[in-house]
């Protein structure tokens, strides 16, 4: 789940970079405009991935970078 979320977060970040620099929305161009059903699904998935990505900030990791299973 984390890998999928990270991929979607990167896609969203690249898309926003294109919008900011070139005023070009790649998702809308590929999926049929901003109001198209496919575009809305992609935007929703990217948004949900961003929310999931916030949890990355609050997870505890050990020195090897592996998720700690429990805190004792």
Secondary structure, 3 states (H helix, E strand, C coil): CHHHHHHHHHHHHHHHHHHHHHCCCHHHHHHCCCCCHHHHHHHHHHHHHHHHHHHHHHCCECCCCCECCCCC
